[in-house]
Amino acid sequence: MTQEPGGTPARVVVADDQTVVREGIVMLLGLLPGVEVVGAAGDGEEAVRLVAELAPDVVLMDLRMPRCDGVEATRRIRSEHPGTQVVVLTTYADDASVFPALRAGARGYLTKDAGGDEIVRAVHGVLSGDAGLAPSIQRRLLERLSESESGSASQPRHAGPPEPPDGLTARETEVLVLIAEGLNNTQIASRLQVSTATVKTHINNLFAKTGVKDRAQAVRYAYGKGLVRPPGG
């Protein structure tokens, strides 16, 4: 997502315990349009404090920090300050790091080899309701879901798509499937030939009906209900 001319920049707090890395990220983002760094934290405890004080739109969160790690800080921020989103920006992309962070409420996950433009896109993406996941992370999430599904031999695969669950309309189900396939709101609107506002309405409705809180949960729900087949399935 690019910053609209005259639009308000996303207000960002950067949390990283390594001073050189933290200052480098702050300097990099300061050169790019669409974001404004309003604070920097050296650990998770300070990140939570700055969110309470500054109410930023997004926290760029490292994971392995002293006093309070990034997963716990993410959990506290999403619980106490739901208006602030969290994008993990870390060196670690192993499953033991990725999935706890997503379960804690992170809406995005990037590794530190991401470029400045990619970070800005992720920041604006999560503010628009998209998942700001690096492609490699999204593939791993889908692989994990596929493994979980294939391990349940008691659930036979349907020859065709099942009936929409939980009172979803056919169009809401279609939108859910496209979310699970990794499309963002603009791509879904183009695919269905509707406006992005209409897509957002469908997403709000299907989130309310299914009880999911974000796109990552929506992907898990779609696989769990058999609406999407695992890759190669």
N, C-alpha and C positions, 0 to 999 in steps of 0.2 A: 504494500500500500504506500503510495507516495503522498507527500504532504501537499494539500491543496494550497494555492496561493492565498496568502492572508489568513490561513488557518492557524489554530492554536497548536503550538508544539506539544507533544506528549511530555509530561513531567516525569523524570526518571531519577531513581536512586540507584547507585551502583554499590554493591556489597561484595568485597573481596579482601581477604586478609593480607594479601601480598601488596605492599605499597606500590611497587613499580608497576604491577599489573593493573591495580585499581586506578592509579593516576594515568596510565596509558589509555585505558578504556574511556575515562572521563575526557581526556584530551581528544581522542578519536571522535567521540560523539559530539564534542563541541565544534567540530569542523563540519558536521553534517546537518542538513536541514531536517526539520520535522521532530526533533527531540531537544529537550532542555534538561541538563543534569542539575537537579536541585539539591543533591546531597550525596555523600559518599560514606560508607560504613566499613569498618575494619573487621567486623564479626557479625554473627547473626543477631546477637543481643542489641547491638547498636542499630542494625537494620530495622528491627522491630520498633525501636525508640524513634528513629527518624520517620518511619511511616506514620506513627501516631502524631508526630509533631508537624510533618510537612504534607501529609495526605497526597503522596505522588500517585500518578496513574499506574506506573509500572516499577517494579524492582528487578534489576538485573542481578541475579543471585548466584554467587559461588556456592559450592556444596560443602567443602571441607574447610571449616573455619573454627577457631577456638571459641570457648564459652558456650556458644549456641550454634550448631551446624546449620547448613542451608536448608535441610529438610525440615527440621524443627522450626526454624524461623519462618519458612514458607507456611507451615501448618498454622502457626500463631497469627501470621499476617492475614491469611485467608479467613481465619475464624474471627479475628477481632476487627479487621479492616477489609471487609469484602469488596469495597470499591477499588482496592489496589490489586492489580494483577501481578503475577510473578513469572518471569522468564528466567530459567536457569541458564547460566553462562559459565561453563566449567571445563576443566581439562578432561574429566572422566565421562566416558560414554558406555560404561559397562552396565549390565542389567541391574546389578546391586545398587547402582547410583540412580539410573534412569527411573525405574518403576516406583521406588519410594518417593521420589520427588513429585512424580505425576499424581500418585495417590494423595500426597500432602496438599495438592491443589495447584501445582504449577501448570500454567497454560501453554508454556513454551519451553523448549529444551534445545540449546545450542552448545556446541563445543567452541573452545576459544580460538580455533582456527577460522571461525566465521568472520567474514569481512564486515566492515562498518555498515554497508548498505543492507546486508542480510540481517544484522542486528536491528536496524531501524525498521525493516519490513516486519520482523517478528514482533517488535513492540507495537506497531500499529495494527498488525494482524490480530493480536490477542485483544486489543481494545475494540476491534470490530467483531469479535466473537469467533475468530478463526483460531486454530491451533498453530502456534509458532514452533513447529517441530522441524528439526533438521531432517532431510530426506532419509538419512541412515537410521535416525531414531524412529521415524514413522514406520519404516520397513520392519524394524525389530519389534515394535509394538504389535504390528499385524502378524508377524511370525509367532510371537508369544501367544496371541489370541488363537492363531491357527493350531498351535500345539495343544492348547487347552481344549479346543473343540475336537481335534482328532483323537484326543485321549479319552473322550466320552463315547465309548462304543455303544452305550445304551440309547444314544440319540441318533436315529437314522437320518440320513440326508433326504431332503424332499426332492422329488423330480422337478418340481417347479417352485416358484416363490410361495411361501405360506400366506395364509390370510393375515392382513394387518393386525398386529397385537395391540392390546391396551387402548382400543378405541381410536387408533390412528386412521386418518383418511388415506386413500390411495395416494394422493399427492404428498401428504406428510411422510408416508412410507418411502416414496420415491426420493424425497429430499434426504431422508435418513440414510438410504442406501448410497447416495452420492457423497454424503459426508464420510461414510465409511470407506469410500473409494478414494478419499483424500482431496476432494474438490473443495475450493473455498467458495464463499458466497457469490462472488462475481462469476466464477465458472459454472456454478449451479444455475444461476439466473440465465446465463447464455445457453446452457444445455436445455433448460426447460422453456426458454423464450419468455421469461417473465422478468419483472423488475427485482433489483436486490432487496427493495423494501418488502416485496411479497415473499421472497425467500426468508428474510428475517422473521416475518410473521409466522411462516410455517415452522421455522426452527423453534421459535418461542412456544408455539402450540405443542409441538412434539416433545420438547423438553418437559413441559408441564405435565403432559399425559404419561410420559414414561418415567418421570422422576429423576432423569439424568441432569447433571449440573453443568457439563461442559462437553466439548466435542470428543475428547478422549473417552469419556463415559458413554457417549452416544455410539462410538465405534464398538466398544465392548458389548453394548446392548444389541446392536445390529447383528454381531456375530453370534451372541448368545441366543438370539431368537431365530437364527437360521436365515436371516434376510440377506446375508452376504456369504458367499462360499469362500473358504480360505484359498490362497493362491495355490493352483494346482489341484484344488479339490474337485 
